[in-house]
Every structure is written in C-alpha cells, then in structure tokens.
C-alpha cells in the first residue's frame, strides 16, 4: 500500500510516496480538500517530565562523548573514577531493536556520566566524559 507524505527540509517541500512492506497496514487518512499554508514557526513541544537525576550523573562539559544515534541506554558498564582503555565498551545503547556498544574514544579516567539507565538519548547528547 503506497502512502504519501509531504516533508519540508530547509524550507523546501517534497512530496514522497512510501510503500509499507511489513507490519499491519494502517487505514489511510482522508485526503485534505484544500492545501493549507505551510507553518514556518516551530510547533510547541509536548511537555515532558525531566528525567530523575541520580548521584551518578553530572553536568556535561564541552569534551563529553556524545550519542552516535537515537536510542535507549540499556546498561552503563563503568562508574565515575574507573580507568578505561581506548575502544573499551562503556555502555550499551539500544537503537532500532539492536544493542550497540558505545566505546571509549580514548584511554583515561571516567570523570562524568551524564545519562541514566533507561534514558532515551538523541544524537549529539552527552553520554560520558573521560579525562
């Protein structure tokens, strides 16, 4: 079943058609009668509760390692003060139903952990600082 979507990238609108190849087909939305003007102002973000901070989390510094992709932190394998080697796994990030190891970019001491287990992260969000 083909579904049509209108997307805007950097102010340019594109009409794309996509075919769903798995899962349960969803009923198509009724087609709009008239095209509405494109809204350029950002929509208000839904209110979310702030994640509960634990004693293990600290504020991120500019040199913190960031999330490579959106996902959920399944496990944190190190603690603040632990010595790590380059390419040593420091946490497990679940993304698209796959478990991905997040590894230390360099050898050093863990000086800060900026996420908690179960927290959802976005690309570029600070995860851990190694000094």
C-alpha angles and dihedrals in degrees: 000000000000118000124193124218132182113213132178123213118184090340096309116115122220130187111214132183120209132186118216109225104186143006125056115319113244122218112261118249115246113266114253115249096220130020111253120219114265113257110231099182115086114256118243111269117239114257114256129186114248112252115257109259119223131201089260095064123084135178113278122247127210092263095054118131110250135215112270094207140002115279148107126287105239101175137006107210100188139048132217108280096029118133113234134189125222111279092014112143110252101173144358118240119194113212126166091352092304127113111230125190115229106208133200111264091211142005117270146091123310104245099173143010112203101184138056131223110275094022118136114229135192128215111284095022114135115256110166141350122220118190 
